[in-house]
Amino acid sequence: MATSFIAWLKYLSRICGFDSIDSFPPGHRYARTAWNGAYFDIASDMKPDEIERRLCAAIANTPTVFGYITNPTPRMQRALFCVLDERVRSKGNADELLRLLIDAYRSPHIREAIPGLRAAIMATELDETGARLRSVLGFLAQMEAPFDVIELAAPTTQTLDVINGAAAAPDQGDARQEWTP
């Protein structure tokens, strides 16, 4: 009787979101992704997309927590790439983050965020640490858009006019008139 009552309380706690989880639900495409619950407080009633978004936000704020995630998703890896890019540009210490990335790729179950990244990491397996880090960083630097950045085209004159409140009159060609919404 006591065992079934405790089981019922655990079930109720999980359904209500009082329980914390440390992996995606079974059957999810990233079901092998797990994290240390001591570093991430993820409620059990949270949707998988929200879970992933929160983990990515945690990585962006404190990138060393990436080391407490097993088989990070490509989106989590891209969050680490953004911080890594920022550190490289500001001449900060990127070595620690590169080591976390290389350690994550020791698992055969991790999905690549960038095609060829696993091969680049495995090709440097026998190199000393410094050479390995430089090689992986070189691979990441060669990517055209390595961190999922969308570059926007420069705004046209017409776009700037609309933003500034003026629009071309349809019957007068280039003549301008004040635009009142």
TORKOL-4160 file (C-alpha; in steps of 0.2 Angstrom, whole numbers, padded with zeros to 4 digits, m for minus):
181
<pt num="1" X="0000" Y="0000" Z="0000"/>
<pt num="2" X="0014" Y="0012" Z="0005"/>
<pt num="3" X="0024" Y="0008" Z="m0011"/>
<pt num="4" X="0009" Y="0012" Z="m0022"/>
<pt num="5" X="0005" Y="0028" Z="m0013"/>
<pt num="6" X="0023" Y="0034" Z="m0015"/>
<pt num="7" X="0023" Y="0029" Z="m0034"/>
<pt num="8" X="0007" Y="0039" Z="m0036"/>
<pt num="9" X="0015" Y="0054" Z="m0027"/>
<pt num="10" X="0030" Y="0053" Z="m0039"/>
<pt num="11" X="0018" Y="0052" Z="m0054"/>
<pt num="12" X="0008" Y="0067" Z="m0048"/>
<pt num="13" X="0024" Y="0077" Z="m0044"/>
<pt num="14" X="0031" Y="0073" Z="m0061"/>
<pt num="15" X="0014" Y="0078" Z="m0070"/>
<pt num="16" X="0013" Y="0094" Z="m0060"/>
<pt num="17" X="0030" Y="0099" Z="m0064"/>
<pt num="18" X="0037" Y="0098" Z="m0046"/>
<pt num="19" X="0050" Y="0085" Z="m0051"/>
<pt num="20" X="0066" Y="0089" Z="m0061"/>
<pt num="21" X="0072" Y="0079" Z="m0076"/>
<pt num="22" X="0089" Y="0076" Z="m0083"/>
<pt num="23" X="0086" Y="0070" Z="m0101"/>
<pt num="24" X="0073" Y="0072" Z="m0115"/>
<pt num="25" X="0058" Y="0061" Z="m0114"/>
<pt num="26" X="0059" Y="0044" Z="m0121"/>
<pt num="27" X="0056" Y="0043" Z="m0140"/>
<pt num="28" X="0062" Y="0061" Z="m0142"/>
<pt num="29" X="0074" Y="0063" Z="m0157"/>
<pt num="30" X="0088" Y="0068" Z="m0144"/>
<pt num="31" X="0083" Y="0055" Z="m0131"/>
<pt num="32" X="0102" Y="0051" Z="m0128"/>
<pt num="33" X="0105" Y="0069" Z="m0123"/>
<pt num="34" X="0106" Y="0070" Z="m0104"/>
<pt num="35" X="0112" Y="0083" Z="m0092"/>
<pt num="36" X="0117" Y="0084" Z="m0073"/>
<pt num="37" X="0102" Y="0090" Z="m0064"/>
<pt num="38" X="0112" Y="0099" Z="m0051"/>
<pt num="39" X="0117" Y="0112" Z="m0064"/>
<pt num="40" X="0100" Y="0113" Z="m0073"/>
<pt num="41" X="0083" Y="0114" Z="m0065"/>
<pt num="42" X="0072" Y="0108" Z="m0078"/>
<pt num="43" X="0054" Y="0105" Z="m0073"/>
<pt num="44" X="0046" Y="0088" Z="m0079"/>
<pt num="45" X="0031" Y="0096" Z="m0087"/>
<pt num="46" X="0041" Y="0107" Z="m0099"/>
<pt num="47" X="0040" Y="0104" Z="m0118"/>
<pt num="48" X="0056" Y="0098" Z="m0126"/>
<pt num="49" X="0058" Y="0114" Z="m0137"/>
<pt num="50" X="0058" Y="0124" Z="m0121"/>
<pt num="51" X="0070" Y="0112" Z="m0112"/>
<pt num="52" X="0082" Y="0114" Z="m0126"/>
<pt num="53" X="0080" Y="0133" Z="m0127"/>
<pt num="54" X="0084" Y="0134" Z="m0108"/>
<pt num="55" X="0099" Y="0123" Z="m0109"/>
<pt num="56" X="0105" Y="0134" Z="m0124"/>
<pt num="57" X="0102" Y="0150" Z="m0113"/>
<pt num="58" X="0112" Y="0142" Z="m0099"/>
<pt num="59" X="0127" Y="0138" Z="m0111"/>
<pt num="60" X="0126" Y="0156" Z="m0117"/>
<pt num="61" X="0127" Y="0163" Z="m0100"/>
<pt num="62" X="0139" Y="0150" Z="m0092"/>
<pt num="63" X="0147" Y="0141" Z="m0106"/>
<pt num="64" X="0157" Y="0129" Z="m0094"/>
<pt num="65" X="0140" Y="0120" Z="m0090"/>
<pt num="66" X="0142" Y="0112" Z="m0108"/>
<pt num="67" X="0153" Y="0100" Z="m0100"/>
<pt num="68" X="0139" Y="0093" Z="m0089"/>
<pt num="69" X="0128" Y="0088" Z="m0105"/>
<pt num="70" X="0130" Y="0071" Z="m0113"/>
<pt num="71" X="0127" Y="0071" Z="m0131"/>
<pt num="72" X="0123" Y="0089" Z="m0133"/>
<pt num="73" X="0111" Y="0093" Z="m0147"/>
<pt num="74" X="0117" Y="0103" Z="m0163"/>
<pt num="75" X="0107" Y="0118" Z="m0156"/>
<pt num="76" X="0117" Y="0117" Z="m0139"/>
<pt num="77" X="0133" Y="0115" Z="m0149"/>
<pt num="78" X="0129" Y="0131" Z="m0159"/>
<pt num="79" X="0126" Y="0140" Z="m0143"/>
<pt num="80" X="0144" Y="0135" Z="m0138"/>
<pt num="81" X="0150" Y="0140" Z="m0155"/>
<pt num="82" X="0143" Y="0158" Z="m0152"/>
<pt num="83" X="0152" Y="0160" Z="m0135"/>
<pt num="84" X="0168" Y="0152" Z="m0143"/>
<pt num="85" X="0167" Y="0165" Z="m0157"/>
<pt num="86" X="0165" Y="0179" Z="m0145"/>
<pt num="87" X="0180" Y="0173" Z="m0135"/>
<pt num="88" X="0191" Y="0171" Z="m0150"/>
<pt num="89" X="0186" Y="0189" Z="m0156"/>
<pt num="90" X="0189" Y="0197" Z="m0139"/>
<pt num="91" X="0206" Y="0187" Z="m0137"/>
<pt num="92" X="0198" Y="0178" Z="m0122"/>
<pt num="93" X="0202" Y="0160" Z="m0117"/>
<pt num="94" X="0194" Y="0149" Z="m0130"/>
<pt num="95" X="0204" Y="0134" Z="m0125"/>
<pt num="96" X="0193" Y="0128" Z="m0111"/>
<pt num="97" X="0178" Y="0129" Z="m0122"/>
<pt num="98" X="0187" Y="0119" Z="m0136"/>
<pt num="99" X="0191" Y="0106" Z="m0124"/>
<pt num="100" X="0173" Y="0104" Z="m0119"/>
<pt num="101" X="0168" Y="0102" Z="m0137"/>
<pt num="102" X="0181" Y="0089" Z="m0141"/>
<pt num="103" X="0176" Y="0079" Z="m0125"/>
<pt num="104" X="0158" Y="0080" Z="m0131"/>
<pt num="105" X="0163" Y="0072" Z="m0147"/>
<pt num="106" X="0171" Y="0057" Z="m0138"/>
<pt num="107" X="0153" Y="0050" Z="m0138"/>
<pt num="108" X="0148" Y="0041" Z="m0154"/>
<pt num="109" X="0130" Y="0046" Z="m0152"/>
<pt num="110" X="0132" Y="0065" Z="m0153"/>
<pt num="111" X="0125" Y="0073" Z="m0169"/>
<pt num="112" X="0136" Y="0085" Z="m0178"/>
<pt num="113" X="0131" Y="0103" Z="m0178"/>
<pt num="114" X="0143" Y="0106" Z="m0193"/>
<pt num="115" X="0146" Y="0093" Z="m0206"/>
<pt num="116" X="0164" Y="0086" Z="m0205"/>
<pt num="117" X="0167" Y="0092" Z="m0187"/>
<pt num="118" X="0168" Y="0074" Z="m0180"/>
<pt num="119" X="0180" Y="0070" Z="m0194"/>
<pt num="120" X="0191" Y="0085" Z="m0190"/>
<pt num="121" X="0191" Y="0081" Z="m0171"/>
<pt num="122" X="0195" Y="0063" Z="m0174"/>
<pt num="123" X="0209" Y="0067" Z="m0186"/>
<pt num="124" X="0218" Y="0076" Z="m0172"/>
<pt num="125" X="0216" Y="0062" Z="m0159"/>
<pt num="126" X="0234" Y="0058" Z="m0158"/>
<pt num="127" X="0240" Y="0076" Z="m0158"/>
<pt num="128" X="0246" Y="0085" Z="m0143"/>
<pt num="129" X="0233" Y="0096" Z="m0134"/>
<pt num="130" X="0239" Y="0113" Z="m0141"/>
<pt num="131" X="0240" Y="0107" Z="m0159"/>
<pt num="132" X="0223" Y="0099" Z="m0158"/>
<pt num="133" X="0215" Y="0114" Z="m0151"/>
<pt num="134" X="0222" Y="0125" Z="m0165"/>
<pt num="135" X="0217" Y="0112" Z="m0178"/>
<pt num="136" X="0199" Y="0111" Z="m0172"/>
<pt num="137" X="0198" Y="0130" Z="m0171"/>
<pt num="138" X="0205" Y="0132" Z="m0188"/>
<pt num="139" X="0192" Y="0120" Z="m0195"/>
<pt num="140" X="0178" Y="0131" Z="m0187"/>
<pt num="141" X="0186" Y="0147" Z="m0194"/>
<pt num="142" X="0185" Y="0140" Z="m0211"/>
<pt num="143" X="0166" Y="0138" Z="m0211"/>
<pt num="144" X="0157" Y="0151" Z="m0221"/>
<pt num="145" X="0144" Y="0153" Z="m0208"/>
<pt num="146" X="0150" Y="0143" Z="m0194"/>
<pt num="147" X="0139" Y="0148" Z="m0180"/>
<pt num="148" X="0122" Y="0148" Z="m0189"/>
<pt num="149" X="0123" Y="0167" Z="m0192"/>
<pt num="150" X="0111" Y="0175" Z="m0205"/>
<pt num="151" X="0118" Y="0189" Z="m0214"/>
<pt num="152" X="0105" Y="0202" Z="m0220"/>
<pt num="153" X="0108" Y="0212" Z="m0236"/>
<pt num="154" X="0111" Y="0231" Z="m0234"/>
<pt num="155" X="0094" Y="0240" Z="m0233"/>
<pt num="156" X="0089" Y="0249" Z="m0249"/>
<pt num="157" X="0084" Y="0268" Z="m0250"/>
<pt num="158" X="0066" Y="0263" Z="m0251"/>
<pt num="159" X="0067" Y="0253" Z="m0235"/>
<pt num="160" X="0076" Y="0267" Z="m0226"/>
<pt num="161" X="0062" Y="0279" Z="m0232"/>
<pt num="162" X="0049" Y="0268" Z="m0225"/>
<pt num="163" X="0058" Y="0266" Z="m0208"/>
<pt num="164" X="0060" Y="0285" Z="m0207"/>
<pt num="165" X="0042" Y="0288" Z="m0211"/>
<pt num="166" X="0042" Y="0294" Z="m0229"/>
<pt num="167" X="0036" Y="0283" Z="m0244"/>
<pt num="168" X="0036" Y="0286" Z="m0263"/>
<pt num="169" X="0019" Y="0291" Z="m0270"/>
<pt num="170" X="0013" Y="0278" Z="m0281"/>
<pt num="171" X="0008" Y="0290" Z="m0295"/>
<pt num="172" X="0023" Y="0302" Z="m0294"/>
<pt num="173" X="0038" Y="0291" Z="m0296"/>
<pt num="174" X="0052" Y="0298" Z="m0285"/>
<pt num="175" X="0042" Y="0312" Z="m0278"/>
<pt num="176" X="0041" Y="0310" Z="m0259"/>
<pt num="177" X="0027" Y="0314" Z="m0247"/>
<pt num="178" X="0024" Y="0312" Z="m0229"/>
<pt num="179" X="0018" Y="0296" Z="m0224"/>
<pt num="180" X="0004" Y="0296" Z="m0210"/>
<pt num="181" X="m0001" Y="0280" Z="m0203"/>
